[in-house]
Amino acid sequence: MTGEISLGRKTDEGVPEGEQGFLSNLENRVDTLLARFQELMKQRDELAAALDSEREKTRQLEKRLELFTQDREKVKTRIDQLLHRLKGIEF
């Protein structure tokens, strides 16, 4: 006995008929589970890629927001300076 399990070959020789159906059913379930596992792994990878993409979009939007905020502050400063200059003018 070598301790190896052969999943690629069906060896139903010497197995009673009742157990053959059980083993066949078990094999089908394992195949189904492995296929579903592979689907889930693929889906996980796709979702991880989508998440990375969304994170990059978020970083870009945060940079744009920061630039808009800086621009708003510059405009506010210029308006304050103009208003200050207007206060100094006598009519």
C-alpha positions in Angstrom: 0.0 0.0 0.0 1.6 3.3 -1.2 -0.9 5.7 0.4 -1.7 7.4 -2.9 -5.1 8.3 -4.0 -5.9 8.1 -7.7 -8.5 10.7 -8.7 -7.9 10.4 -12.4 -8.7 6.8 -12.7 -11.9 5.1 -11.7 -11.1 1.8 -10.1 -14.4 0.2 -9.3 -13.0 -3.3 -9.5 -13.5 -5.3 -6.3 -15.9 -2.7 -4.9 -19.4 -4.0 -4.0 -22.3 -2.6 -6.2 -23.8 -0.5 -3.4 -20.5 1.2 -2.6 -19.9 1.8 -6.3 -23.0 4.1 -6.5 -21.9 5.8 -3.3 -18.4 6.4 -4.6 -19.7 7.6 -7.9 -22.0 10.0 -6.2 -19.1 11.2 -3.9 -16.9 11.6 -7.0 -19.6 13.7 -8.7 -20.0 15.9 -5.7 -16.2 16.4 -5.4 -16.1 17.3 -9.1 -18.9 19.8 -8.6 -17.3 21.3 -5.6 -14.0 21.7 -7.3 -15.6 23.4 -10.3 -17.5 25.7 -8.0 -14.3 26.5 -6.1 -12.6 27.4 -9.4 -15.5 29.6 -10.3 -15.4 31.4 -7.0 -11.6 31.9 -7.2 -12.1 33.5 -10.7 -14.9 35.7 -9.3 -12.7 36.7 -6.4 -9.9 37.7 -8.7 -12.3 39.7 -10.9 -13.7 41.5 -7.9 -10.2 42.2 -6.5 -9.3 43.8 -9.9 -12.5 45.8 -9.9 -11.8 47.0 -6.3 -8.3 48.0 -7.3 -9.7 50.0 -10.2 -12.3 51.7 -8.0 -9.6 52.6 -5.5 -7.5 54.2 -8.2 -10.6 56.2 -9.3 -11.1 57.3 -5.7 -7.5 58.5 -5.5 -7.8 60.5 -8.7 -11.1 62.0 -7.5 -9.5 62.9 -4.1 -6.7 64.7 -6.0 -9.2 66.6 -8.1 -11.1 67.6 -5.0 -7.9 68.8 -3.4 -7.1 70.9 -6.4 -10.6 72.4 -6.5 -10.3 73.2 -2.8 -7.0 74.9 -3.4 -8.4 76.9 -6.3 -11.4 77.9 -4.2 -9.1 79.2 -1.4 -7.1 81.2 -4.0 -10.3 82.8 -5.3 -11.5 83.5 -1.8 -8.2 85.2 -1.0 -8.2 87.3 -4.1 -11.8 88.4 -3.4 -10.9 89.3 0.1 -8.0 91.3 -1.2 -10.2 93.2 -3.7 -12.8 93.9 -1.0 -10.1 95.2 1.3 -8.9 97.5 -1.5 -12.4 98.7 -2.1 -12.9 99.6 1.5 -9.9 102.0 1.3 -11.5 104.0 -1.6 -13.4 107.1 -0.6 -16.4 108.1 -2.7 
